[in-house]
Amino acid sequence: MPPEIWDRLTTPQPLPSTGVVLATALAALALVLLPGVWPVARHVVTVAHEGGHAVIAVLTGRRLTGIRLHSDTSGLTVSRGRPRGAGMVLTLFAGYTGPAFVGLAAAAVLAGGRPLALLWGVLVLLALLLLQIRNLFGLWVVLACGAVAFAVTWWGPPTTQSAVAYTATWFLLLAAPRTVAELAHSRRRGGARTSDADQLAGLTHVPGAVWVAVLGLVTVAAAAAGAALLLPDVVERLTAG
């Protein structure tokens, strides 16, 4: 790696103004709420969702055999190991919470003034994920995400890199609770009976509705914690008032 890039990766950059951070939050909120945009943007959440399954499966000693991403924004991560037990429970739990935790980790990196390091970290994770993709559509989605991240890191000026990093972080933090809300809505209408929450219910004998509530609480808490990291000035004013 050229020395100048390494220096940019390791040297903290000045944090953007509160106004800029709020503008990126509004941009991310539009991606989450606009009906014409969300079905496309949701593929990014699916990448983080299935990536969460994959990482925890490996960390708990399961053998990862492949990941598939589908055009309807669903996905499937297959791993081999014990069909029951803590490893399987944690692997299932890591799906809907994955985008939230990735967003929270990204917020911590940005709070340290390192947007370029965050973008390069995303590239590394996408490259590792690419090795496990087992269908053409999934390959296209991961390559498209990687191409955007690479273009921004390689050719984008620092202001663009920062704006993209903040917007992507906000997007994950805000999108994670929406996907849980969609799951709850689908279950109320009699669908999603093979969802992560229902599989967790089968493993733990805790009702699926309870698992949906827990997933919702975790994702909302992560969004709040991430917002506190990204907007420390706003939090300071609120607590002072």
Secondary structure, DSSP 8 states (H G I E B T S, - for coil): --HHHHHHHHS------HHHHHHHHHHHHHHHH-TTTHHHHHHHHHHHHHHHHHHHHHHTT-EEEEEEE-TTS-EEEEEES-SSSHHHHHHHHHHHHHHHHHHHHHHHHHHTT-HHHHHHHHHHHHHHHHTTB-SHHHHHHHHHHHHHHHHHHHHS-HHHHHHHHHHHHHHHHHHHHHHHHHHHHHHHTT--TTSHHHHHHHHH-S-HHHHHHHHHHHHHHHHHHHHHHH-HHHHHHHHH-
